[in-house]
Amino acid sequence: MKLSPTSLLLGAASVAQALSGAEWQKQSIYQILTDRFARTDGSTTEQCAITSYCGGTYKGLINHLDYIQGMGFTAVWISPIVKNLEGDTPYGTAYHGYWAQDIYSLNENFGTEQDLIDLSAALHARGMYLMVDIVTNHMGYNGCGDCVDYSLFKPFDNSGYYHPFCEINYDDDNSVRTCWEGDNQVSLPDLKTEDSNIRSTFSEWIKDLVAKYSIDGMRIDSVKHVEKDFWPGFLEAAGIYGIGEVLDGNPAIYGDWQQYMQGLMNYPLFYWVQETFSNPSATMDNLVNGINTLKGQADTTALGVFIENHDQKRFASLTGDMSLAKNAIAFTLLSDGIPILYQGQEQHFSGGDTPNQREALWTSGYNTQSELYQLVATLNQVRNHTLAARNAESGYVKYQAWSVYSDSHSVAMRKGDVIGVFSNLGSGGSGYQINISGGNSGYAGGEQVIQVLGGDCNVITADGSGALNVNVGPDPVVLYKASALEGSGLCGR
């Protein structure tokens, strides 16, 4: 089955930024669903039927990059860009981009080739980076599992390119790799990615795609559903950093996966943070113990850290408590790894199960004064200032966060010069004072430390041993030594 690769190289508008893994670990990423972020006409009132195309475009995104950069994000992750199945299905249209039928053509609902080139150039002109979602595991078909018309697919246009239809048994790794996602409403035929011709086709395709659109990084879908030895060659061909989706909360598997792909979505931390901060009755035990376990299993500094995405319920659907949301966001943005925020999280969107977490952002009016937008901007300012002040290899990025204090309802995490204190007390909870010992704080005796969140910029002075007394809850506390704040723009410095 020798394929004839179709070159996508029609001329690149700008050169992709081949950032190393260490350089990607200095970035913070804003995830958008292209169809739901911004319309070309700039409307903030247009209604969006949640299962249909709603009109978001690359041109609309370009027009609202100020909104993203204003929060301090340095990279934008967009939906898969290739042509998807057309028309309606029992689950709606392919507005999300994960049901590919022609990998050599663009999804015209999002814009033209020139529009995507212009988006890449607009990001690079701001010193920002473009991350594109990539799917190699499957194609998409509107219909039952074993009645697929394979001729609709390009370039994999006959059944010989696919594993025979079978339903996935998620307790069997081989079944996960070879059986089909989807169901009898929308089939996702599973490609034989172990085949050398399919591998070479994907390698040529991703190489050309990166060059043509000056792509800087990839988020890779359904990584666990493809054999591990596929990924090193694919990543080498792409020449850019990839963050893969291994949807599994077991920390023990991540070290092995990182032998094949350094960047992975940190699903273990996602589950621990969601469990801990959405419920004032939960304790910090699973979160603190889990972090320590994961650090012993994997390089946590290379993982993508998140608490929301297009496949998971929004945090605010679990609890409407704003203080809990603030703690969850602050914890993830200051954790080890590459922080990722899903569009609408900064506006406290509350959609539940799929597709309800895929709301149109424009209905928020792109409110830059909302509580969470302002919080995210300050947290990224803290992180970006610290990164600028330290060497990426030996400083903040590679310095793993560790717990310097914990009890049932609060935890203090130190990372470099920053200490974050987080609680799940909630807005109705009573605050209390904790003591972070001098041996753990990292601060010198008598050193002044500033609380950079909340607008008051309160100063705390460490005692003679460097210990700090800190008031906990209900909102997060972020402490930064005063002598290191100069030039940050934080607290007027």
Secondary structure, DSSP 4 states (H G I P E B T S, - for coil): ----PPP--S--SS------HHHHTT--EEE--HHHH-BTT--SS----TTS---B-HHHHHHTHHHHHTTT--EEEE---EEE--S--TT---TTS-SEEEEEEE-TTT--HHHHHHHHHHHHHTT-EEEEEE--SB--BSS-TT---GGGSBS--SGGGBPPP-B--TT-HHHHHHSBEE-SSSEE-BB-TTSHHHHHHHHHHHHHHHHHHT--EEEETTGGGS-GGGHHHHHHHHTSEEEE------GGGHHHHTTT-SEEE-HHHHHHHHHHHT-TTS-SHHHHHHHHHHHHHS-GGGEEE-S--TTS--HHHH---HHHHHHHHHHHHTSSSEEEEETTGGGT----STTTT---GGGGT--TTSHHHHHHHHHHHHHHHHHHHS-TTTSTTTS--EEEEE-SSEEEEEETTEEEEEE---TTSPPEEEEE-HHHH-PPTT-EEEE-SSSS--EEE--TTS-EEEEE-SS-EEEEEGGG-TTS-GGG-
